[in-house]
Amino acid sequence: MTTATQQAVAHLRFVRTAPRKLRRVADAIRGKSVREALVLLKFAEVFAAEPIEKLVRSAVANAGNNHDMNADDLYISRITVDGGPGGRFTKRLDPRAQGRAAFKRKRLSHVTVIVSETKPVKRPKRAPGASVQAPERARRSAPAASAAASKKAPRKKQSGRKRAARGA
């Protein structure tokens, strides 16, 4: 039976920064203690660190005010960065050749931070590909493998032009 731990959540929606830039910062603080994460965010010389720092501070405030949690013992148990409204972006025109114009893609993001008093458990990474593992193939015996390795196909005879280029 699992015990439900208290968690405090904070959302930041419609951030005018691309999700790719925010994910770099989010990956750096995922699983760390709140104190360690705030120090890391304060001195990070990345533009995307500022909104995430504000969001972590908001999640800590929510934990203290709404759930009576101790702010010193909190960990960032989960942080997700998702893209903003589906496929849309703020409309900015970029002048192109021969009087044409193209849209600039100013992407938006949604960030969610969940803090809790228990240290998060790292999950093992899944192998890429199929979720079900195939049975192991039968391996060759050692003598058969060495015999197959010793038999090499004869080299192809090179044309005169290639031989001359090699310097032979």
Residue pairs with C-beta under 8 A, 6 or more apart in sequence:
5 116
5 117
5 118
6 63
6 67
6 69
6 116
6 117
7 67
7 77
7 114
7 115
7 116
8 59
8 60
8 62
8 63
8 66
8 67
8 69
8 74
8 114
8 115
8 116
9 59
9 62
9 112
9 113
9 114
10 55
10 56
10 58
10 59
10 62
10 112
10 113
11 110
11 111
11 112
12 51
12 52
12 54
12 55
12 58
12 110
12 111
12 112
12 113
13 84
13 110
14 84
14 85
14 108
14 109
14 110
15 22
15 51
15 84
15 108
15 109
15 110
15 111
16 90
16 106
16 108
17 47
17 48
17 51
17 107
17 109
18 107
18 109
19 81
19 82
19 83
19 84
19 107
19 109
21 46
21 47
21 48
22 48
22 51
22 52
22 81
22 109
22 111
23 81
24 46
24 48
25 41
25 44
25 46
25 48
25 49
25 52
26 52
26 79
26 80
26 81
26 111
28 40
28 44
29 36
29 37
29 40
29 41
29 52
29 56
29 76
29 79
30 76
30 78
30 79
31 75
31 76
31 77
31 119
31 120
31 122
32 40
32 75
32 76
33 74
33 75
33 76
34 56
34 60
34 71
34 74
34 75
34 76
34 115
35 72
37 56
37 76
38 53
38 56
38 57
41 49
41 50
41 52
41 53
41 56
42 49
42 53
51 111
52 79
52 111
52 113
55 111
55 113
56 76
56 113
56 115
58 113
59 113
59 114
59 115
60 71
60 74
60 115
63 69
63 71
63 74
63 115
64 70
64 71
69 115
69 117
70 117
73 117
74 115
74 116
74 117
75 115
75 116
75 117
75 118
75 119
75 120
76 113
76 114
76 115
76 120
77 114
77 115
77 116
77 118
77 120
78 112
78 113
78 114
78 120
79 111
79 112
79 113
79 114
80 111
80 112
81 109
81 110
81 111
82 109
82 110
82 111
82 112
83 107
83 108
83 109
83 110
84 107
84 108
84 109
84 110
85 108
89 103
89 104
89 105
89 106
89 107
89 108
90 106
90 108
91 103
92 103
92 104
92 106
93 101
93 102
93 103
93 104
94 101
94 102
94 103
94 104
95 101
96 102
127 133
140 148
158 166
